[in-house]
Amino acid sequence: MLLLMSAPLLSAQVPRSKHVYIVAEENHSYETIVGSSNMPYLNSLLKKGALATQFYANQHGSLENYFWVTAGQKITDNNSTTSVFNVDNIERHLLSHGRTFKSYAQSLPYAGYTGLTWGAYLKRHAPLIYFTDMADSSLKFDHVSTSVMAKDIVDQTLPNFAFITPDGNHDMHNCPNGLAACEQTADTWLKDNIGPLLASPEFQPGGDGVLIIWSDEGNLSSDNRCSATVLTGCGGRIVVAMIGPEVKVDYRSIRTYHHQSVLRTMLELEGDETSFPGAAATAPDMGEFFKSTSPTDSPVGSVTILAPTSSTVSSPVNMQANATSANAITAMRIYVDGKDVYTTSASHLDTNIALARGGHSLTFQAWDSKGNVFKASKAITVE
């Protein structure tokens, strides 16, 4: 059964895990991936776990977003940098909690390689090796090929945390043969490499494994959305999902998230409860994705339809609604038959919409400053 949160979100407790893994995909917006017939394996995984339907990249640029999800901040715009960075980051927090970690990167020539490229390997897609905690210590030899990951799965020697990076030919970054072939290649790689991970004991009933499927940004040059109501200025709408024994099955979240929420959630899973790098310190976690959701402390809000008052109307149709929330309302939108037709940045809307004769479904939706979504619907017939 599909669970779709159309009411205020519940607070939740992020469970503890000693097996948290994130796999990165590249440069494709949510709409091109979810439901794609070219990616049957990935879409089968989305049905087995929880999907963020309103997740938006912080900005465009590969390394920039990889730093947002591991350090909670923008560090550089230089994707060709050879520098390493002494900043607060996920490695530092994992080490302080006695957790082990590895960077698994496809096509890496040898353990500890710090070069920018090697064949289809792109360092800017493997963020852990950029931080001094790993790069300036023997931990750099835990930056290894995904062939090592395959062996670690078989030997049951996986670390507590891993960042998994397909190379540019297998993560939808390089698409010389078109979108369909690009998606098919990425999907096959996931099936061949992530399939065995999900078959490991950590991901069986009673296990504590959590896999995060993460995208860095939407389609370059075309998708600049920051949210459902802010359509420019950021990195676009992307796919972020979670799978594991403690993750809700076939769950769809409609809360707005950015990369720092993934960072906070990964560290909470690993037992960090006191401090978080950069913007993760104030970002909401993604606790609603887990089965331990608590029904307490739910934010209060609603949408009230003021017009049309009758179910039978004439065109143009006057549409009015009010939205309330414990937080400030940032936007309201009207959908007619699933298509958005009107948006305002106020908590009240009043507009006239011309509609064809026949039956129509109206949905009035509001967003508050914390990313909570509230909606109300009404069926009408236009005479």
N, C-alpha and C positions, 0 to 999 in steps of 0.2 A: 504494500500500500504506500503510495506517495504521500509524504508529509510535507505540506507547504505552509510555511508560517505567514499567514496574512493578518495575524493579530499581533499585539505588542509582544516583544521577545521576553523570554524568561531568563533570569539569571541562572548560571550553571556553575558547577564545580568541575574544573579541568582535572581529569584523573592523573595519576602518576604513572610514568612509563620509563623503562630502561631501554626501550627500543623505538627510537623516533627517527624516521628517514624522510628526506625530501628529495623529489626528483623534478628536474627543471625542464620546461618546454619553452619554445621561443616564438615570439613575434606573430602570434595569431590571436585574434579577438575571440571572445566567448561565442559569438554567433557562428563562427566558421568551424568550431570544434564540436560543440554540444549538438548531438543529433546527426553528426556527419556520418554518412554511409562509408566513408573512407577510413573511419577510425572505430570499427566495431568493438575492439578490445577495450580501448579507453572508455567508450560510452558504457560498456558493460560494467566497468569498475565504478563509474559514477552512480549507477543504480545500486551498487553494493554499499555505498557510503554516503557521505554528506557533501553537498555541493554549495558553494557560495555563488548565488546568482547575481549578486551586486558587488563584485570585487573589482576594484579599479587600481591600476598601477600608479605609482607616485609620479612618474615622469617617463619620458622616452630615453633610450640609451641602455645598453645591456649592463655594463658594469655598475652603472648608477643604481639600477633596481636590485641587482644582486647584493649590493651593499645595504640597501634599505632593508632587505630581508635577513641580513646577518649582523648588521650594526645599527640599524634604525636611523640612519642618517645619510645624507648626500656627502660623499667624500671627495669625488673627483668626476670630471666629465671626460677625462682622458682614458679612453678604452685601450690605448696602446702603452700605458704607463708600465714601467718596470719597477716602480716604487713599492715598498711595503709600508703598512700603516699601523702605527701604535695608537689605536683608538679602542674604546670599549666595544666589545663584540661578543658574539655567541660563544666563541672558543673560550674566552676568559671566564665566562660564567659556568660553562661546563666543567672546566678544570677546577674551579673553586668548589664545585659540588662533587668532585671525584669521578666525573663521567668521562668515558672514552669517546673519541670521535675519529672519523676518517673522511677524506675527500675521495670519492670514487669518480674517475673521469675517463670516459671512453677515448681510446687512441692515444692516451698518455704514453710516451715512449719508455719512461722508466720512473720508478718511485722517486719523488722529490724534485721532479723536473719543474723548473721555474720559468722556462721560456714562454713567450707569448703565444706561439702556435707550433703545431707539429701535425702536418697533414690536415685533417678536419678538426683536430683538437684546438679549442680556443680558450686561452686562460681566463678571459673575461667572463666566461660562463662557469668558472670554478672558484668561487670567492674565498674559500677558507685559506688558500695559499697566499693571499694578499696581506694577511694580518701577521704582525710580528710574533704573536704567540705561537704560530705554526712555522712561519717562514724562517725565523731566526733561531730555531731550535731543532732538535732531532725529530720533533713531531712532523717536520716537512716530509719525512719518509713515509708518513701515513697519507700523503697525497699520492694515490695509486690508481692503476687502471681498473676499469669495471670488470676485467677478467679476474682480478683479485677478489672483487665482490662476489663473483660466482663461486670462487673457492671458499670464501668465508661463510657463504650460505650453506654449502655442503658440509663444511667442518663445524658449523654452529659456533663460529667465532666472530660474529658481527659485533661492532662497537655499539655503545649506547646511542650514538647519534651519527648520521652520515648525510653528506650532501652528495647527491648522485647526478652526474652530468653526462648525458649523451653527447656525442660530438656533433659538429655543425651539420653533418649529413643525415643525422638521425633525430634531431630535436626540432625540426621544421624551420631551422634557420636558413639553410641552403636549399633552394627549391629550383634548380635549373630545368627540371622537367615538368614544372607546373604544380599547382596546389594539390591535385588528387594524388599524384605520385609521392609528393612530399609528406602528406598526411599518412598515406599507406606505409611508407618506410618508417615513420615515427611510431606508428601503431604496432608494427611488427617488432620493432626494437623493445617497446614496452612489454609486449607479450613474452618475448624471449628472455628479458632480463628482470622485469618486475614480477612476472608470473612466478618464478621460483622463489622470490623474496616473500610473496604473499602466501606461498605454500609452506613456508618455514613454521616451526612450532610457535613462534612469537605471534603469529597472525591467526592461529587456530583458537577455537573457543577456550576461554580461560587465559589466553595470552594477553600481553600488554602492548603489542606492536601497534604503531600508528604510522601510516604512510601518508605523506602530504604530496599531492600532485599540484605543482605550482608553475605558473607562467609568468614571464618577466614583464611583458608589455603587449599591448594590442598591435594591430597591423600598423606598421610605421607609415607616416605621412597621411593617414586617413582616420585613425581612431585616437582621439585626444581627450576622451571623456574623463572626468573626475568623479562623476556619480551619475545617477539616472536623471538628475536635474541640472547638473553643471556639465555641459557638453564639450568643453574645451579647456585646455590648460594643464592636463595631466597625461597619463600614459595609456588610457583606454581600458575598456572592460575586458577582463581576462578570466580564464578558468583556474580556480583554486578549489581543491577537494581534499577530503580525508577519508581514509579507509582503515579499519581495524576492528578488533572484537568489541571495543568499548565505544565505537563510533555508531551513531544512528544510521539505520539502513534506509536508503532511498529518501533521504532528507534534503530539503531545499530551503536554504536560508535566503531571506530577502533583506537582511541588514547590510548596510554599506560598510565595506572593509577596505583597508590598504595593507601594504606589505608589513608594516610594523606590527599589525595584529597577528600575523603568522609568527613573527619573531617572538613576541610575548608568549603566544600559546606553546611554541616549541620549548621554551625555557620553563614554563609552568609544568608542562608534561614531565620534564626532567627534574622537577623538584624545586626550581627557583621560585620563591614567593616574595622576595624582599626588594629586589632591584632589577632593572632591565635597561639595556642599552638604548640611548637616543630616544626617539619618538615612541619606542615600545613602552616607555615608562608611563605614558598617559594614554596609550591606545587601548581599546577594548580587546579582551581576549575572545577566542572563538569557542567558548565553553558550551554554547548552545549546540555544537556539533556532537556532543557526547551524551551517552545514555543517562548520565547522572544529573540531568536537568532538574532543578528545584523549582517548584511553583511559587516561590516567594519572591518578594521584591520586584515584581514585574512593573515596568514603566507604564503609566496610565495615559491613554490617549484614544481619540476617536475621530471619525468623520461623520458629520450629520448632513444628510441631503435635504435642502430646503426647497428645491425645485428641480424637475417638475414634481408637482404633488400628485398628479393623476398618472395612471398607466397608459392613458390614451391622450395623445397630444397632436398639435399641428406644428408644421415646420415654418419658421425656424423655432427650435426648442430652447426655451430659457432654462439654463442650468445654473443652480446656485448650491453652494455647500460651505459649511464651516468646519475647521479642524482645530482640535485642542490636544494639548500634550503637557506633561510635566516639564518638558523642555520646549524651547522656541520652535515653532513651525517654520521651516525654511522654504518649503515649496508645496504646491498642490498641482495635480494634473487630472485631466479628464480623458478617459479612454472610451471610445465608442467602438463596439464590436472588436475589442482588443487592440485598436490603433489609437495612439495618442493624438488628440485634436486641440488641446489647449493646456497651457502651463502658466502658473503665476507664482511669484515668490512671496505671496501673502498667505495668511491663515483663512482668508475668505475668498471665494471666487464667485463671479457673476458674469455670465456671458451667454450669447445666443449662437446656436450652432444649427446650420441648415442640414436636415437629414432627409434621405429618400423615404418614400412610403414603405411601410412594413415594420416588422419587429426589429428592435435593437437592444443591445445590452450596454448599459452605462456603468462605468466604474469611476468613482471619485477617490483619488489616492493622495495621501499626504506623507511628507517626510519631516522628521524633527531634527534638531541639531546633533543628536546622538546617533543618527542613522536609523532610528526606529521607523517603521512603516505602518500606516493605518489606512484602511480603505472601507468603502461602503459601495454596494452595487444596487442597481435597479433595472428592471426590464420594462420597456415601453413599446407602444405601437404608435407609429406616426400615420395619421389618416390623410 
